[in-house]
Amino acid sequence: MELTFHVGSIAGRDFVTALRQEIRLLRRERFQCRLVSFGGGVFHVKVAVASDNESRYVRLRLTRVVGAFLTMRALDIRAEDFFNRKGLWDAKVQQSVKKQLQQARDFLLPLKSEIVSRLNEHLSTEDWVDLKGFLRFRLKNLDSFVTQLIWRLADQALLEQEWSRLVTFFRRFRQNRGPGVKQVHCLPEAGGGFVLCDKRGAKLRHGLPERIPVDDLGNEDILIGTLLAMGVRKITVHGYSPSGPALTILRTIFYFKECSGCSICRKKEITKHG
């Protein structure tokens, strides 16, 4: 009896390790087995069997091993198609996706019995299986889930990459403004918007509008842009909790602090710095 498995290159080494371990166990049961490969991710398992029962037994044993392998490595096998597309993702995105896929392998463990069952059904009438093709055409629902997961991880990696570039740009922009303003305090105004002042609570005047206005798009983007233009290094906000996105930017670009109560917080009137 001979069974042929086409795995591909991305997980060939792990597949061989799993097969060899099972072959050693079969040999202990007095089965004559050997594993042969001619490259290209194609592996042949040859086993001497004396009856149909032995053939079914060996097929079942190998099916369980291959099914367990496919459960753990389906993400990697499917991702190989994406990695082989030139120009789709750069090396950093690919590396990030690969790392995330390794952490997501356990997601498929509940499907192991279903995968083994489908694989056993296939190998009961066939002597070969292309694991990538089996995943795409015999396990379509799983393949759809895996494909969506890969795209989602890639999108996440691309967003992180763009975010890193944006942060770098913001930091360089701030640094290029020269010494700038070392520290700024930000307070909300009753009529909307913000006012910026120094550590004494005196309003800063650096060509800023009288009040940072509120519009349909919000005012935090204007606040952040103003801080960058001023070359601010440290900002403390009083009586104001930034939104999630704004908070992320403020903490990443500046030395950021939220004040829980101080003399500036208690100031009702802010004096102009003359």
N, C-alpha and C positions, 0 to 999 in steps of 0.2 A: 504494500500500500504506500502511496506517495501523495502528500498534500503540499501544495505550493501556495506561498503567501507573498503578496507584493505589498511592501510597506512604504517604500520611498526612503530617502536618505536622512530625513530629519530625525527619525527615531529608530533607525536600524540597529544601532548598538544596544539599546535597551531591549529591543525585541529579541535579538539574539540571546541576550542574557536570560530572558524569561524562558525562551524555548529550550536552551541548554539545561536549565535547571529542571524542567519537566522531563526532558529526555533522560537525564540521570536517574530520575525517579522511575521511569518506565524500564530502564535497564535493570534496576534492582528487582523488578518484577519479571525479569527474564525475557523482556522484549528486546529484539535486536533493532536498534534505532541509530540513525545518523542524520546530521544536519549538513546540508550542502548549499552553498551560495556561489553564484557566478557573477556577483556584483549587481549594481543597479537597484538595490533594495529588494531583490527577489530571493526568497529562501525556500528550499525544498526539504521537507522532512520525510525520510524514508523509513518505514517500519515493516518488519516481517511479521505477518499475522497468519494464524492457522485456520481461522474461521470468520464468519460474518460477525459473530458476537464479539470477537477480539477486535475486529475492524471498527465496529460501532463504539466499543469501549475506548479505543485509542483516539478516535475522532472526538468523542465527548471530552476526554482529558485535554486534548489540544485546544478544543473549542473554548473550554473554560479559561485556559491560559491566555489565548488570543483575545477573548472577550474582556478579560480583566485588563489586559494591556490596552485595548481599544478604549475602554472606559476612562483610563487614566491619561491616555495620550491623544484622544480624539481632537482636542483643541489644537495641539501641536501639528497633527497631521493635516487638519483643515487649514491651519494658518500658513502652511508651506505654500499653498497656492497664491496667497496674498504676497508673501515675501519674495516669490519668484517673479512678480510683476515689476519690471523695471520702471523706476520713476514714481511708483505709487506712494511709497513712504521712504523717508531717508533712514539712515542707519540708527539714529537716536530713537526715532519713533518705533522702529522694528524692535530694538533692544528693550524699550519700555513695554511693548506689547508682549514680548516673550516672557519678561519677568512677571507681568500680571497674569499671564496664562498659567504659569507654574503655580501661582497662588490660588487659581480658580479651579484646579483639577478636581478637587473634592466635590464640586458642584454636581458632577455627573455620577457620583457613586450610587445614588438611589436608582439609577437606570441600569446598573450592572446586570441584573437578572434579565431584563428585557433585551439588552444587547447580546448576552450569551445565548438566549433563546432564539433570537433571529439568526445569529451566526450558526448555531447548531442546525437550524432548519436549512440554511443554505448549504452547509458542508455535508448534509445527509445525502445530497444528490450531486454535489460538485466536488472536484478534487483540488480546486484552487479558489482563491479569493483575493481580490484587490481591496485592501482595507479602505483606501481613499474612496474608491467607487462604491464600496459597500456602505460607507458612511453617507454618501451623497444620495444614493438611490434606494437603498434598503432601509435606511434610518432617516428619512426625509425630515421628520419633525425635529429630530435631534440636530441634524445638519443645519436647519433653519435657525435653531437656537444658538448653535455654535457660531454661525456666520454673523448673526446680529451681535453676539457678545464680542467677537473680534473687532467689528466695526466700531462698537461702542468704546472699547479699550483704545483703539487707534484715535478716535475723536478726542478722547480724554487726554491722550499723550500729546496730540497736536495743540489742544487748548493750553496744556501746561507749558509747551514749548513757546507758544505765542505769549503767554503770560510772562514767562521768563524774559523774553525779548522786550516786552513792554516795561517791565520793572527796570531792566538795564537802561533802557532809553530814559525813563523818568529820573533815575539816579544820575546819569550823565548830564541830563538837562539841568538838574538842580546844582550839580557841581560846577557846571560851566557858568552859572550865574555869579560866580565869585564868592566872597565871604558871606554875602547875604545877611539874613536875620537869623541869629543863633536860636532864639526861642520865641514862640508866639503862644498866646492864650486865646482861645476861641470861645465866645459866648453867644447863645442864641438871643435874638431880639424879639420883643413881644409882637411886633408887627410882621414877623417872618424874617428869614435870612439870618446872617451872622455878623458879628463885629469882632475884629481882631485887635488885641491889645498887648501891651508888654506886661512884665511881671508885677508892675504896680497898678495895673488896671487902666493905664492910660492908652487911649485909642491910637493905633498906629496909622500913619498917613504915608503911604508909599505909592501915590497915584491910584489908590483903590477907590471904587465907588463909595458913596456915602453909606450904602448898605448893600450887602451881597443879596440880590433879589431872589425871590422864589418864583419859578415858572413851571410850566407843565412838565418839564423834564427834571424838575427837582433842582436843588441848589448845591448839592455836595460836589458835583463835577466842577462847578465854578469855584467852590472853596478849595478843592485840591489843586486846580489850575493856578489859583492865586498863590497858594503856598509854594508851589514849584517856581513860579515867576519871582517870588521874593527870595528864593534860595533858603527857605526855612529848614533848619535841621531838627528842631524839636517842637512838638505841638502838644499842648494840654487843653483838653476840652472841659468846659464847665457847664453842668446842667443840660447836657446834650448827649444822646447816645447815637452814634453813627449807624447807618444801615449796614447790613452784612457786607456787601461789595465795597462800600466806602471804608469800612473798618479794616478790611483786608489790605486795601491800598495804603491807608494811613499807617498801619503797623509795619508794612513792608518797606515803605519809602522813607518814613520819618521815625524819629524816636517819639513814640506816641504814649500818652498817658490820659486816663480819664480821672478827673478829680471828683471826689465824693463830698467835698465841702471845704471851703477855705474863705479867706477874706474877699477874694475876687468874686467868688460865687455869691457872696452876700451883698456885693455892691449893687445898688439899684441904678446908680448913674455912673456913666463912664466918661471920665474927663478926656478932653482932647489933648494930645501931646503937642505942645507948641513949638 
